[in-house]
Each structure stands twice: as structure tokens, then as C-alpha cells.
Amino acid sequence: MDTLEKTETFVCPTYARQGKAFVSGSGMFLTDEDGQVFTDFLAGIAVCSLGHCHPEVTAAIQDQAGKLVHVSNLFYTLPQADLAQALVANSFADQVFFGNSGAEANEAAIKLARRYFQRKGDTDRYRIITMKGSFHGRTMATLTATGQDKVKQGFYPLLPGFSHVPFNDFPALEQTMDDTVCAVMLEPVQGEGGVIPADPEYLSEVRALCDRTGALLIFDEIQTGMGRCGTLFAHEIYQVTPDIMTLAKALGNGVPIGAMLATGEAATGFEPGSHGSTFGGTPLATAAGLKTLALISDPAFLARVREKGRYFKSQLQKLKKTHSRVKDVRGAGLLIGMELDAGADAVKTQCFKKGFIINAIQDKVLRFAPPLIVETADIDRLVSVLDSLL
Ligand SMILES: Cc1ncc(COP(=O)(O)O)c(C=O)c1O
């Protein structure tokens, strides 16, 4: 059996995969079992932001793997403490909870928001408002939070206490808000929903509404955070600060890690025994996270991300002028969506045949989330392929 057959036989069929098995990666490039090299404009869905097998991250992983991999959260480890301190130093937050994935980070955020009010005796305040089109994960709470029906099929009954309102529609949110709402949760740029940025005014209004009503504001920055949008966290572009933020994806440049960051006030919702995760914040994962954060948070690196994002967008906008199939180009930094009238899946497949990895959402939007180390020459090569395909 080859890799494809073996996978289809022995791995649960939850993914629609493209027909290649990869064996190695370096920077912008992935190599398959036949030795064909692909240019990666997806980075493992916004995960390998420093490129595949970044030498400094690899060295940090190798060094830590030789020292200590896991001891449990019954004890202290320095890499975990160091990464928490570095995340706090680089954000609005005062404390961090570590998990292993985006869904687990969002679970922690949802649990913290509920428990924050329940500890204060406000037991009626448990509702969470999220956005239509949002994506927050595949666990029961996070798929309930997700504003897309397709992830919910077959899993009913869902958790009580979640409401969904249209994104970027402040009156709809205001109407749904009442004193039973403990939190409003949203992505500053909806990723899986089709790369849809929040309107700046909307985010400010949401913040003000939460302040007025006392609800906590949760930003899911699992896809938008860690430099993806050109600032370390996307909410910095909007100058709107949440009470709780979730991270995962690029935080370990491929090593599984999730984090929930909270203000000191919100973090009072947790106490010893209230939440936990066996693998949360292992020395191995946090050593990878610490190195990744140090490299991405460099202001010069982030300035380059903004510059390359602007260049990429401008090149795609040129395609919009010459191809009537292109309806919109949008996004922030190096999280960019190009909406077509239809047929995005076919374009993605054609790109793959020509050695470029991109992604398509709902057959309408081409999503580009390359490693943040992408060069303008890589962008030019992809844009020329897109030009010929469109
Ligand atoms: C915004 C957002 N939140 C949560 C998740 C879930 O993350 P994970 O797949 O690591 O559980 C994703 C994954 O795509 C995401 O994009």
C-alpha cells in the first residue's frame, strides 16, 4: 500500500485531501514523495509562518527535546513561564492558559467567561454571542460557537446559551445583547468564513457596547494573530483591545500549542482545579513558541509583512482589473482572500498541478496565507500562474 491508500484505509475519513504526500519542507517549499517541489502559499493553514523547518525553531525544539519534553502541570517548567511572560509583555494580557490547539484555547475562553460571572454569583449571565460565518473549532462548545451550519450537522443537540448575529452588523448585536450575555466572541478578520475583515467602526462599537453592559470581549486570533495580519495581533490594527484573546496555529510554527490570554480581571474566573490540560504548555511546545514569538514580534519583521502584504494585494487587484471573474480582493497583511464569481476549487486544483499550494473556501474565495517570509519573487510567480488560469 502506498501512503495515500494506507491513509484512506486506516485514518478516519474526516478530511478531503489533495492527492500528494509530503516528506520534507524548507522555507516556502514542500517536497512530495516523488521529489516534486511545491511553493506553499498556505503554510499549513496559517501555521508555519516562519516557513517550514525554520532553523532557529528547529534548533530550539531539538535542544528542548534533549532536555525535557513533559512533566505535567503538577510542576513548574521554565519554558512555560518564559512564554507566558513574553506573551504578556507583548500584549494587553496579564495571564495565559496553555492548551494544544485553537479549539482548546477557545474552550478555555468560553469557560473563563462563564466562570468569571458565576464566581461573582451572577449565575444568569452565561450567554455567548458569536458571529454568523465565524469559525471557532470542532469541539462541542466551539462548534456550537461557530456561525456555520455545516460543522454542526449530525452533532445535535448542541450546547445551550449561544446566539449568532450577522458579522459587521452593530444594530443586530445591540438588539441581541442583554444582561444574560457573559461574552461577545469574534475574529477580527473572519478566516474560514472567507477572509472578511471587521469594519473598524464596528469593532469600536462592539468594544463600547461590552463596556456599557459589562460583557467580556473575546477576540479569536487563532488565524489572525502572530504577525499574520502585519501586526503581532490583528486587533492592534483596529486599536481595539479585548478582555480575552485566543492564539494557536502559528504560535509554535507547527508544534501544537494553543493559548488563551486574559486581563488580570477576567482571569479571576479561574482558580486551581477549575480548568486544565495534560499536555497544555509542555516544555517542548513552549520552547518552540518562545523562539517563534521572539522572531515574529521583531518590529522590522512585522514591517516587512505589511510591505509584502500590500504588494501581494496590489498585484491581485491588478488581476481584478483584467479578469471579470474576480469580484473582490481583501484581507490584512498576508491573510488575503480573492473572491471569484465561482470555480475557486478548480483554480486551486490547477494551481496545485502547477506546483503552488493555495486554498479555496466555499468554491468562491481563494485564500492566501503564505509563510510570512514569502518574497516578492514568489508572489510574482504565483500571480503569473493565477493570471493564466483566470
Ligand atoms: C479562527 C479560528 N479559530 C479556531 C480554529 C480552530 O483551531 P484548531 O483547528 O487548532 O482547533 C481555527 C482553525 O482553523 C480558526 O481559524
Ligand as a Chemical Component Dictionary entry (heavy atoms), coordinates in Angstrom:
data_LIG
# 
_chem_comp.id                   LIG 
_chem_comp.type                 NON-POLYMER 
_chem_comp.pdbx_formal_charge   0 
_chem_comp.three_letter_code    LIG 
# 
loop_
_chem_comp_atom.comp_id 
_chem_comp_atom.atom_id 
_chem_comp_atom.alt_atom_id 
_chem_comp_atom.type_symbol 
_chem_comp_atom.charge 
_chem_comp_atom.model_Cartn_x 
_chem_comp_atom.model_Cartn_y 
_chem_comp_atom.model_Cartn_z 
_chem_comp_atom.pdbx_ordinal 
LIG C1 C1 C 0 -10.297 31.495 13.840 1  
LIG C2 C2 C 0 -10.122 30.057 14.224 2  
LIG N1 N1 N 0 -10.486 29.650 15.437 3  
LIG C3 C3 C 0 -10.334 28.375 15.829 4  
LIG C4 C4 C 0 -9.807  27.428 14.987 5  
LIG C5 C5 C 0 -9.653  26.008 15.438 6  
LIG O1 O1 O 0 -8.327  25.707 15.624 7  
LIG P1 P1 P 0 -7.835  24.174 15.740 8  
LIG O2 O2 O 0 -8.088  23.528 14.428 9  
LIG O3 O3 O 0 -6.379  24.278 16.089 10 
LIG O4 O4 O 0 -8.632  23.558 16.851 11 
LIG C6 C6 C 0 -9.416  27.808 13.693 12 
LIG C7 C7 C 0 -8.881  26.814 12.728 13 
LIG O5 O5 O 0 -8.919  26.983 11.546 14 
LIG C8 C8 C 0 -9.572  29.155 13.301 15 
LIG O6 O6 O 0 -9.214  29.574 12.079 16 
# 
loop_
_chem_comp_bond.comp_id 
_chem_comp_bond.atom_id_1 
_chem_comp_bond.atom_id_2 
_chem_comp_bond.value_order 
_chem_comp_bond.pdbx_ordinal 
LIG C1 C2 SING 1  
LIG C2 N1 SING 2  
LIG C2 C8 DOUB 3  
LIG N1 C3 DOUB 4  
LIG C3 C4 SING 5  
LIG C4 C5 SING 6  
LIG C4 C6 DOUB 7  
LIG C5 O1 SING 8  
LIG O1 P1 SING 9  
LIG P1 O2 DOUB 10 
LIG P1 O3 SING 11 
LIG P1 O4 SING 12 
LIG C6 C7 SING 13 
LIG C6 C8 SING 14 
LIG C7 O5 DOUB 15 
LIG C8 O6 SING 16 
# 
